[in-house]
Amino acid sequence: MRDTSLACMTSESTRTQTPTPVPGIAPGVRRPGLVLAFLSIAQFMVFLDVSIVNVALPSIGRSLGISDANLPYVVTLYGTMLGGCLLLGSRLADAFGRRRLLQIGLAVFGLASLTAGLSHGQAMLFAARAVQGLGSALVAPAALSTLTTTFVGGKERARALGVWGALTGLASVAGVILGGVLSDGPGWRWIFFINVPIAAVTVATATRALPESRGPQQRFDFAGAVLLTGGLLALIFELDDAIEHGWMAAPVLTGLGIAAALLVAFVVVESRDAAPLVPFGIFATRTLRYANLATLFLLGTVVTVFFFASLFMQQVLHYSPLKTGLAYVPLAVVVAVGASLASGLATRLPGKAVLAVGLALVTAGLLQLARMPSDAPYLTRVLPVFLAIGLGMGLSFVPLQIAAQAGIPQHRAGLAAGLINTSQELGGALGVAVSASWAFRHVSQLTRLAHGDPNLIEAARTTVFHDGFAAGAVFALLALLVSLVLLPRVQHTDQPVRH
């Protein structure tokens, strides 16, 4: 009788402790909503720091004595370290545990943010931004691969990736808004200090909020990571150096040659390594290949927009940092609207059609910015363009996120997550570097021709920023062409993702 009672109690305990399986959710995950919320916060922090510095750049430059030619480093060093180390972060997450690496990355990110806020010179700030990028490179792939291995149903994954894609755009816009509010309030240092308590809380609560998961055990390709990151850093440094010395200067050509050699060496090492950082075979999947390429160009456009629009509004339209940040609020709203629309349509319509509409809107908006007059009124000229760009961004992010994960088996979820994040961050860093190099190429000449005349100086600045927006429009057009011509149709489905 006692044995029977014990057996009944054991059976009842087992039923109580075993969570009821949720359709489309990985077994053992009790609170998928909490998982998504936690991962969304981590994602938001990573992308917030890509754009939060943009509005504060003039204030940072004045405070630390950073020249206009060196200001892009505040943006590009973060993006380059993040993009260059993402794939290594993906491999480390698979080996040591995604939740554990996410905690380590958040801790590194928080400490680097504190250092950036305490910076007393450009060298200290640049170093802190690079370390921030490294911390984010540990966070982003661990978070995205956790999401894709938690939400395994087609419909559930599409919705989760819809939230994820929306946050990519919202964080970019929220960054410029928050950057303006903080720069005009407690000061630019608080754009970094604000990360510290958030990082501390997420590190402390990750164990309770997230399941732990791992991928297949493989050795680490540190050589590949060093060559990739070194090559990208050399490339972006020389793109920026070309602003001051010109494209044909011997140091610039030498540096570009070194960058090319490092990147070629990376390809050679990866093709021969038994466990490469980037198994090139994954690019045999056409959807993944061209979704990443389109994402690279799209993020080049997005970060270029925020970099030059923030400077244009403050240096040409004479907005304060706070007014500049608030000018982005409608853009943030329509990004959310566009992402919500795209997420809902993803289960009913081909994502390629939604993506094409979104990229067409972004391209049209950039072309209008490239013609924006120096006395443009906000309501009738700036606002309509921001609304078009914001809606286009929201419509574009979600289908690209879904396409980049379409048909990817679970054991390669971390790699796919690393690739799409790499495309986003490198696209942003390279976009700013290339567009700034193009836009600032004639700054010295235009300044001399102005002869100190305020009107001519303002006209010169307007010309520079128009060139930057035109470069962004080229990136957006390339993303549109890749999506229309090369990207296969992404099948919408409510069926579970095959592993």
Backbone hydrogen bonds, N-H to C=O, Kabsch-Sander energy under -0.5 kcal/mol:
donor,donor_aa,acceptor,acceptor_aa,energy
5,S,1,M,-2.6
6,L,2,R,-2.5
7,A,3,D,-2.6
8,C,4,T,-2.3
9,M,5,S,-2.5
10,T,6,L,-2.7
11,S,7,A,-2.6
12,E,8,C,-2.6
13,S,9,M,-2.7
14,T,10,T,-2.4
15,R,11,S,-2.1
16,T,12,E,-2.0
17,Q,13,S,-2.5
18,T,14,T,-2.0
25,I,22,V,-2.3
26,A,150,T,-2.9
29,V,26,A,-1.6
30,R,28,G,-0.8
35,V,31,R,-1.9
36,L,32,P,-2.6
37,A,33,G,-2.2
38,F,34,L,-2.6
39,L,35,V,-2.6
40,S,36,L,-2.2
41,I,37,A,-1.8
42,A,38,F,-2.0
43,Q,39,L,-2.6
44,F,40,S,-2.6
45,M,41,I,-2.2
46,V,42,A,-1.9
47,F,43,Q,-2.1
48,L,44,F,-2.3
49,D,45,M,-1.6
50,V,47,F,-0.9
51,S,47,F,-0.9
51,S,48,L,-0.6
52,I,48,L,-2.4
54,N,51,S,-1.6
55,V,51,S,-0.5
56,A,52,I,-0.5
57,L,53,V,-0.8
57,L,54,N,-1.1
60,I,56,A,-2.9
61,G,57,L,-3.0
62,R,58,P,-2.2
63,S,59,S,-2.4
64,L,60,I,-2.6
65,G,61,G,-1.1
66,I,61,G,-1.5
70,N,67,S,-0.8
71,L,67,S,-1.1
73,Y,70,N,-1.6
74,V,71,L,-1.8
75,V,71,L,-0.6
75,V,72,P,-1.0
76,T,72,P,-3.2
77,L,73,Y,-2.2
79,G,75,V,-1.8
80,T,76,T,-2.9
81,M,77,L,-2.1
82,L,78,Y,-2.3
83,G,79,G,-2.9
84,G,80,T,-3.2
85,C,81,M,-1.6
86,L,82,L,-0.8
89,G,85,C,-2.5
90,S,86,L,-2.4
91,R,87,L,-2.0
92,L,88,L,-2.6
93,A,89,G,-2.3
94,D,90,S,-1.9
95,A,91,R,-1.7
96,F,92,L,-3.1
97,G,93,A,-1.5
98,R,213,S,-2.6
101,L,97,G,-2.2
102,L,98,R,-2.0
103,Q,99,R,-2.0
104,I,100,R,-2.1
105,G,101,L,-2.9
106,L,102,L,-2.3
107,A,103,Q,-2.0
108,V,104,I,-2.4
109,F,105,G,-2.7
110,G,106,L,-2.4
111,L,107,A,-2.2
112,A,108,V,-2.4
113,S,109,F,-2.1
114,L,110,G,-1.9
115,T,111,L,-2.1
116,A,112,A,-2.5
117,G,113,S,-2.2
118,L,114,L,-1.2
119,S,116,A,-1.2
125,L,121,G,-1.9
126,F,122,Q,-3.0
127,A,123,A,-2.3
128,A,124,M,-2.2
129,R,125,L,-2.5
130,A,126,F,-1.9
131,V,127,A,-2.1
132,Q,128,A,-2.5
133,G,129,R,-2.0
134,L,130,A,-1.7
135,G,131,V,-2.6
136,S,132,Q,-2.5
137,A,133,G,-1.8
138,L,134,L,-0.9
138,L,135,G,-0.7
139,V,135,G,-1.4
140,A,136,S,-2.9
142,A,138,L,-0.6
143,A,139,V,-2.5
144,L,140,A,-2.4
145,S,141,P,-2.5
146,T,142,A,-1.5
147,L,143,A,-2.0
148,T,144,L,-2.4
149,T,145,S,-1.5
150,T,146,T,-0.9
150,T,147,L,-0.7
151,F,147,L,-2.6
152,V,24,G,-1.3
152,V,150,T,-1.0
153,G,24,G,-2.1
154,G,495,Q,-1.1
157,R,153,G,-3.2
158,A,154,G,-2.1
159,R,155,K,-2.1
160,A,156,E,-2.5
161,L,157,R,-3.1
162,G,158,A,-1.6
163,V,159,R,-2.0
164,W,160,A,-2.4
165,G,161,L,-3.2
166,A,162,G,-2.4
167,L,163,V,-2.2
168,T,164,W,-1.3
169,G,165,G,-1.4
170,L,166,A,-2.9
171,A,167,L,-2.9
172,S,168,T,-1.3
173,V,169,G,-2.0
174,A,170,L,-3.8
175,G,171,A,-2.1
176,V,172,S,-1.1
177,I,173,V,-1.9
178,L,174,A,-3.1
179,G,175,G,-2.6
180,G,176,V,-1.6
181,V,177,I,-2.2
182,L,178,L,-2.8
183,S,179,G,-2.1
184,D,180,G,-2.0
185,G,181,V,-0.8
187,G,182,L,-2.9
190,W,187,G,-1.6
191,I,188,W,-1.8
192,F,189,R,-1.4
193,F,189,R,-1.9
194,I,190,W,-1.7
195,N,192,F,-1.4
196,V,192,F,-0.5
196,V,193,F,-1.3
198,I,194,I,-0.7
199,A,195,N,-2.7
200,A,196,V,-2.2
201,V,197,P,-2.3
202,T,198,I,-2.3
203,V,199,A,-2.3
204,A,200,A,-1.8
205,T,201,V,-1.7
206,A,202,T,-1.2
208,R,205,T,-0.6
209,A,205,T,-1.9
210,L,206,A,-2.5
215,G,94,D,-1.7
222,F,220,F,-1.3
225,A,221,D,-1.8
226,V,222,F,-2.7
227,L,223,A,-2.4
228,L,224,G,-2.6
229,T,225,A,-2.5
230,G,226,V,-2.7
231,G,227,L,-2.5
232,L,228,L,-2.3
233,L,229,T,-2.6
234,A,230,G,-2.4
235,L,231,G,-2.1
236,I,232,L,-2.6
237,F,233,L,-2.5
238,E,234,A,-2.1
239,L,235,L,-2.1
240,D,236,I,-2.1
241,D,237,F,-2.5
242,A,238,E,-1.8
243,I,240,D,-1.3
244,E,240,D,-0.6
244,E,241,D,-0.7
245,H,241,D,-2.3
246,G,242,A,-1.8
249,A,246,G,-1.1
253,L,249,A,-2.5
254,T,250,A,-2.5
255,G,251,P,-2.4
256,L,252,V,-2.6
257,G,253,L,-2.0
258,I,254,T,-2.2
259,A,255,G,-2.4
260,A,256,L,-2.5
261,A,257,G,-2.3
262,L,258,I,-2.4
263,L,259,A,-2.2
264,V,260,A,-2.4
265,A,261,A,-2.5
266,F,262,L,-2.0
267,V,263,L,-1.9
268,V,264,V,-2.3
269,V,265,A,-2.8
270,E,266,F,-2.6
271,S,267,V,-2.1
272,R,268,V,-1.0
272,R,269,V,-0.6
273,D,269,V,-1.7
280,F,278,V,-0.9
282,I,279,P,-2.3
283,F,280,F,-1.4
284,A,281,G,-1.8
285,T,282,I,-1.5
286,R,284,A,-0.9
289,R,285,T,-2.5
290,Y,286,R,-2.5
291,A,287,T,-2.0
292,N,288,L,-2.1
293,L,289,R,-1.5
294,A,290,Y,-2.4
295,T,291,A,-2.0
296,L,292,N,-2.2
297,F,293,L,-1.8
298,L,294,A,-2.6
299,L,295,T,-2.8
300,G,296,L,-1.5
301,T,297,F,-1.8
302,V,298,L,-2.5
303,V,299,L,-2.4
304,T,300,G,-1.3
305,V,301,T,-2.5
306,F,302,V,-2.0
307,F,303,V,-2.3
308,F,304,T,-2.5
309,A,305,V,-3.0
310,S,306,F,-1.6
311,L,307,F,-1.4
312,F,308,F,-2.9
313,M,309,A,-2.6
314,Q,310,S,-1.5
315,Q,311,L,-3.2
316,V,312,F,-2.0
317,L,312,F,-2.1
319,Y,313,M,-3.2
324,T,320,S,-2.6
325,G,321,P,-2.4
326,L,322,L,-2.6
327,A,323,K,-1.7
328,Y,324,T,-0.6
328,Y,325,G,-1.1
329,V,326,L,-1.6
332,A,328,Y,-2.2
333,V,329,V,-2.0
334,V,330,P,-2.3
335,V,331,L,-1.9
336,A,332,A,-1.8
337,V,333,V,-2.0
338,G,334,V,-2.9
339,A,335,V,-2.6
340,S,336,A,-2.3
341,L,337,V,-2.4
342,A,338,G,-2.6
343,S,339,A,-2.5
344,G,340,S,-2.0
345,L,341,L,-2.3
346,A,342,A,-1.3
347,T,344,G,-0.7
348,R,345,L,-1.8
349,L,345,L,-3.2
351,G,490,V,-0.7
353,A,350,P,-0.9
354,V,350,P,-1.1
355,L,351,G,-2.7
356,A,352,K,-2.2
357,V,353,A,-1.9
358,G,354,V,-2.2
359,L,355,L,-2.7
360,A,356,A,-2.1
361,L,357,V,-1.9
362,V,358,G,-2.0
363,T,359,L,-2.5
364,A,360,A,-2.3
365,G,361,L,-2.3
366,L,362,V,-2.3
367,L,363,T,-2.0
368,Q,364,A,-1.6
369,L,365,G,-2.1
370,A,366,L,-2.0
371,R,368,Q,-1.4
372,M,369,L,-1.4
376,A,373,P,-1.4
381,R,377,P,-1.6
382,V,377,P,-1.5
383,L,378,Y,-3.5
385,V,381,R,-0.9
386,F,382,V,-2.4
387,L,383,L,-2.5
388,A,384,P,-1.9
389,I,385,V,-2.5
390,G,386,F,-2.7
391,L,387,L,-2.4
392,G,388,A,-2.2
393,M,389,I,-2.5
394,G,390,G,-2.3
395,L,391,L,-2.2
396,S,392,G,-1.4
397,F,393,M,-2.4
398,V,394,G,-0.9
400,L,396,S,-1.5
401,Q,397,F,-2.1
402,I,398,V,-2.3
403,A,399,P,-2.5
404,A,400,L,-2.1
405,Q,401,Q,-0.7
405,Q,402,I,-0.9
406,A,402,I,-0.8
406,A,403,A,-0.6
408,I,405,Q,-1.7
412,R,409,P,-1.7
413,A,410,Q,-1.8
416,A,412,R,-2.5
417,A,413,A,-2.4
418,G,414,G,-2.4
419,L,415,L,-2.4
420,I,416,A,-2.2
421,N,417,A,-2.0
422,T,418,G,-2.3
423,S,419,L,-2.5
424,Q,420,I,-1.9
425,E,421,N,-2.6
426,L,422,T,-2.9
427,G,423,S,-1.8
428,G,424,Q,-2.0
429,A,425,E,-2.6
430,L,426,L,-3.0
431,G,427,G,-2.3
432,V,428,G,-2.1
433,A,429,A,-2.2
434,V,430,L,-3.0
435,S,431,G,-2.6
436,A,432,V,-2.7
437,S,433,A,-2.0
438,W,434,V,-2.2
439,A,435,S,-2.9
440,F,436,A,-2.7
441,R,438,W,-0.8
442,H,439,A,-0.5
443,V,440,F,-1.4
446,L,442,H,-2.8
447,T,443,V,-2.5
448,R,444,S,-2.1
449,L,445,Q,-2.2
450,A,446,L,-1.2
451,H,447,T,-0.8
451,H,448,R,-0.9
452,G,447,T,-0.6
453,D,450,A,-2.2
457,I,453,D,-2.6
458,E,454,P,-2.3
459,A,455,N,-2.1
460,A,456,L,-2.3
461,R,457,I,-2.4
462,T,458,E,-2.3
463,T,459,A,-2.1
464,V,460,A,-2.2
465,F,461,R,-2.5
466,H,462,T,-2.4
467,D,463,T,-2.0
468,G,464,V,-1.7
469,F,465,F,-2.5
470,A,466,H,-2.3
471,A,467,D,-2.0
472,G,468,G,-1.9
473,A,469,F,-2.2
474,V,470,A,-1.7
475,F,471,A,-1.8
476,A,472,G,-2.2
477,L,473,A,-2.4
478,L,474,V,-2.3
479,A,475,F,-2.2
480,L,476,A,-2.1
481,L,477,L,-2.6
482,V,478,L,-2.5
483,S,479,A,-2.1
484,L,480,L,-2.4
485,V,481,L,-2.8
486,L,481,L,-0.5
486,L,482,V,-1.7
487,L,482,V,-2.1
491,Q,489,R,-0.7
497,V,152,V,-3.2
